[in-house]
């Protein structure tokens, strides 16, 4: 494994109608043989094509988290209404991109995602010719800064047409007791290297999924094969890659961009659903998000959202309205900031 991103094959399929329905299309991005030995891998780029939208002044590329895929139509439509061409990426082995026999979300090194991120950014720039705003949630909020840091070391990302970074509850550290981050991480590193496909014990943690999905207590209807209520199994090889990414972040990055970080105001870890799951982050420790946000290396604005869920844009209507207001205000600031450069 090296820091060099392999040249990804060209896309071989035209844009096709997407499962999200009218106004959404998808493009399969072939990535060649899986370095982790699970056959041919692909990524999927999703594009929002509204019938009516204001003239576009920018583009968005969105990346999801673990046990997730892109289904947040309201986010795409909000950004389109602001004048952004909206794209989202289902990473290899995730959501639309997972092929039969592949382990959901499994990679042994987060740098493997460089191939689809490079190709997706290339497609967005080629199709739109517009500056690109990056957005990501949870694990995607770790993957994107690491990718940006590698790019920025070679050429300033601003010169590559990327203008800003919005992170929604990024996964910046391993939640739980302190020994998870010391002795536990040493064990993850050793066992994850030698027995990568070993699973962590699978506990039924359904509080978050139950708070979201219409089949239980939520308002969101999505594919439970792609985003199960209790999450996908965690393999130690994947968790080892995550912890290596955390360590790199903690040493300090230089993403080369202004960043907005949205998070819930409080964490409430719960195994099963209760009312607190609707108004708090039940997945990550928001204190860790606050602590490590300064490691991005640029101007960073951190905004706690009262009553937000782990995905702040899947919060209750009044709460997500506040999150959109914070996003919109920051985008106005970003445009003014860029105009002064």
Secondary structure in CASP SS format (residue, H / E / C, confidence):
PFRMAT SS
TARGET T0000
AUTHOR 0000-0000-0000
METHOD secondary structure of the structure
MODEL  1
X C 1.00
X C 1.00
X C 1.00
X C 1.00
X C 1.00
X C 1.00
X C 1.00
X C 1.00
X C 1.00
X C 1.00
X C 1.00
X C 1.00
X C 1.00
X C 1.00
X C 1.00
X E 1.00
X E 1.00
X C 1.00
X C 1.00
X C 1.00
X C 1.00
X C 1.00
X C 1.00
X E 1.00
X E 1.00
X E 1.00
X E 1.00
X E 1.00
X E 1.00
X E 1.00
X E 1.00
X E 1.00
X E 1.00
X C 1.00
X C 1.00
X C 1.00
X C 1.00
X C 1.00
X C 1.00
X E 1.00
X E 1.00
X E 1.00
X E 1.00
X E 1.00
X E 1.00
X E 1.00
X E 1.00
X E 1.00
X C 1.00
X C 1.00
X C 1.00
X C 1.00
X C 1.00
X C 1.00
X C 1.00
X C 1.00
X C 1.00
X E 1.00
X E 1.00
X E 1.00
X E 1.00
X E 1.00
X E 1.00
X C 1.00
X C 1.00
X C 1.00
X C 1.00
X C 1.00
X C 1.00
X C 1.00
X C 1.00
X C 1.00
X H 1.00
X H 1.00
X H 1.00
X H 1.00
X H 1.00
X H 1.00
X H 1.00
X H 1.00
X H 1.00
X C 1.00
X C 1.00
X E 1.00
X E 1.00
X E 1.00
X E 1.00
X E 1.00
X E 1.00
X E 1.00
X C 1.00
X C 1.00
X C 1.00
X C 1.00
X H 1.00
X H 1.00
X H 1.00
X C 1.00
X C 1.00
X C 1.00
X C 1.00
X C 1.00
X C 1.00
X C 1.00
X C 1.00
X C 1.00
X C 1.00
X C 1.00
X C 1.00
X H 1.00
X H 1.00
X H 1.00
X H 1.00
X H 1.00
X H 1.00
X H 1.00
X H 1.00
X H 1.00
X H 1.00
X H 1.00
X H 1.00
X H 1.00
X H 1.00
X H 1.00
X H 1.00
X H 1.00
X H 1.00
X H 1.00
X C 1.00
X C 1.00
X C 1.00
X E 1.00
X E 1.00
X E 1.00
X E 1.00
X E 1.00
X E 1.00
X C 1.00
X C 1.00
X H 1.00
X H 1.00
X H 1.00
X H 1.00
X H 1.00
X H 1.00
X H 1.00
X H 1.00
X H 1.00
X H 1.00
X H 1.00
X H 1.00
X H 1.00
X H 1.00
X H 1.00
X C 1.00
X C 1.00
X H 1.00
X H 1.00
X H 1.00
X H 1.00
X C 1.00
X E 1.00
X E 1.00
X E 1.00
X E 1.00
X E 1.00
X E 1.00
X E 1.00
X C 1.00
X C 1.00
X C 1.00
X C 1.00
X C 1.00
X C 1.00
X C 1.00
X C 1.00
X C 1.00
X H 1.00
X H 1.00
X H 1.00
X H 1.00
X C 1.00
X H 1.00
X H 1.00
X H 1.00
X H 1.00
X H 1.00
X H 1.00
X H 1.00
X H 1.00
X H 1.00
X H 1.00
X H 1.00
X H 1.00
X C 1.00
X C 1.00
X C 1.00
X C 1.00
X E 1.00
X C 1.00
X C 1.00
X C 1.00
X C 1.00
X C 1.00
X C 1.00
X C 1.00
X H 1.00
X H 1.00
X H 1.00
X H 1.00
X H 1.00
X H 1.00
X E 1.00
X C 1.00
X C 1.00
X C 1.00
X C 1.00
X C 1.00
X C 1.00
X E 1.00
X C 1.00
X C 1.00
X C 1.00
X C 1.00
X C 1.00
X C 1.00
X C 1.00
X C 1.00
X C 1.00
X C 1.00
X C 1.00
X C 1.00
X C 1.00
X C 1.00
X E 1.00
X H 1.00
X H 1.00
X H 1.00
X H 1.00
X H 1.00
X H 1.00
X H 1.00
X H 1.00
X H 1.00
X H 1.00
X H 1.00
X H 1.00
X H 1.00
X H 1.00
X H 1.00
X H 1.00
X C 1.00
X C 1.00
X C 1.00
X C 1.00
X C 1.00
X C 1.00
X E 1.00
X E 1.00
X E 1.00
X E 1.00
X E 1.00
X E 1.00
X E 1.00
X C 1.00
X C 1.00
X E 1.00
X C 1.00
X C 1.00
X C 1.00
X C 1.00
X C 1.00
X C 1.00
X C 1.00
X H 1.00
X H 1.00
X H 1.00
X H 1.00
X C 1.00
X C 1.00
X E 1.00
X C 1.00
X C 1.00
X C 1.00
X C 1.00
X H 1.00
X H 1.00
X H 1.00
X H 1.00
X H 1.00
X H 1.00
X H 1.00
X H 1.00
X H 1.00
X H 1.00
X H 1.00
X C 1.00
X C 1.00
X C 1.00
X E 1.00
X E 1.00
X E 1.00
X E 1.00
X E 1.00
X E 1.00
X C 1.00
X C 1.00
X C 1.00
X C 1.00
X C 1.00
X C 1.00
X H 1.00
X H 1.00
X H 1.00
X C 1.00
X C 1.00
X H 1.00
X H 1.00
X H 1.00
X H 1.00
X H 1.00
X H 1.00
X H 1.00
X H 1.00
X H 1.00
X H 1.00
X H 1.00
X H 1.00
X H 1.00
X H 1.00
X H 1.00
X H 1.00
X H 1.00
X H 1.00
X H 1.00
X H 1.00
X H 1.00
X H 1.00
X H 1.00
X C 1.00
X C 1.00
END
